[in-house]
Amino acid sequence: MTTPSLHHPSGWAAVPWSTAAQATLHCLTGCAIGEVLGMVIGTALGLSTLATVVLAVALAFVFGYALTMRGVLRAGVGLRQAVRVALAADTVSIAVMEIVDNAVVVAVPGAMDAGLTSPLFWGALAIALLVAFVVTTPVNRWMIGRGRGHAVVHAYHGH
C-alpha cells in the first residue's frame, strides 16, 4: 500500500475549520474516555491530585491512540504501521488537549476534592474538555495544513 499525499495543497489557511473541528472531536473522544476514566478512578481511590492527573493523562493517550489505530487497522494497515500512524496523528493533539483540560480542572477551586457525586467535579471536567477542544482545534488545523496530525489518518480513509 502506498501512502497517500499528506500535505494540504494550499497550506493551513485553506484547511476548513470544520475539518479541524472534526479531527479535534475525534481526538477529544479518545481523550475524554481516558480522562474521565482516570479522574473517576483516581477520585474513587482517593489518589492525590498529581497521581490522578498522571493516570488520566496516561489513559487519555491509550484510548486516543486506540481509537485511531482501530480505524487505520480497518483500512488494511498492519499493526506496526498503524501504531506509527496513531503516534504521528495524535501525539501533539492529545498532548495539547491534556495540558489544557488538566490545567483547567486543577485550577477550579475544590474540583479535584469534590468527589464523584459533586456537580463541581463533573462541571469542571466538562468545562475543561470544552476549553481543550477550543484550544486544540486551531492546533489541528495548522497541523493538517502541513500534512501532519490528523492529515496522516485522513490519508488512509477510503483505502
C-alpha angles and dihedrals in degrees: 000000000000120000111246121231110286103189121091105236095227100038131244096312089065094052107105115240087231090061091050091046091050091051090047092048089052090051092044091055094060093038093050093050091052095037095051092043091050093047092048094048093044093047094044091051093046093240120169119266091255094050091047092050092047090050092047092049093047092050092045090057092046094050094039092053092042093055092050093046091051092061095041092050089051087056088063099259117145121249096254092050091043089056090050091049092049092049092048094043102044114023099089094038094050092044093053092044093049095047091051100042095045092046089053095047092047091046093056105093111245096358096117092049097040098095133230096285094053122104086212091063095048095039093051090048093049093048091046092054091047092051090047090053092051093048095043098048095075089045090055092046090053092047095047090052088057095047092255135112114018091000084078091058095041088057088067097049112112094016 
